[in-house]
């Protein structure tokens, strides 16, 4: 694993990724929008039923804003400007947002949630920070509760895509992604931090990139991609673990 690097995350403009999500259309911007939409759709399906959900690293609140309003979801992030944006745009009695201190204790009591999500968070953290954070996730989960972790799959075409994004995109990931995961590393991480019934599967094939040509074409391609192939070499990983 790589050592930690310096990246000023709070400097990202308020709601940056939320604006990317809602752009739609075709071309490069369409790819970015479709990427996040497909990702959130898959994670939302994996969540199943829950009564109290915590999303760590919620940024501008887009993911929680896409969830049904009948169950409680709380989003936390270290960037106050992102939390302010999320609360203003997506805040309700059932969808709430609050800032947290980097590397600190989560401001929730033990056994508070039955589901925790971390969507593209752990690749930004050094090993010590990851273990500390997942220890906190374990603490705030109810017995039998689940954690879902999404992170890039570096045993896929992702390194090539990231190389292109770093040169052409508005935001570079060169100083952001300091840990590179594959299936076995992600499963090992969950095991070492006390979770059981662990599994990691790949998802997100090449479908989003066909939005370069047409928005709806990417949905057609995604449905045609062999699921067994995507589950092995998809561009993202989805790890799951339970608190025993």
ABEGO torsion letter per residue (X at the ends): XBBBBBBBAAABBBGAAAAAAAAEEBEAAAAAAAAAAAAAAAAAAAAEBBABBBBBGAEAGAAAAABBAABBBBBBBABAAAAAAAAAAABBAABBBBBBBBGBBBBBBBGABABBBBBGAAAABBAAAAAAAAAAAAAABBBGBBBBBBBBBABBAAAAAAAAAAAABABBAAAABABBBBAAAAAAAAAAAGBBGBBBBBBGBAAAAAAAABAAAAAAAAAABBAAAAAAABABBBBBBBBX
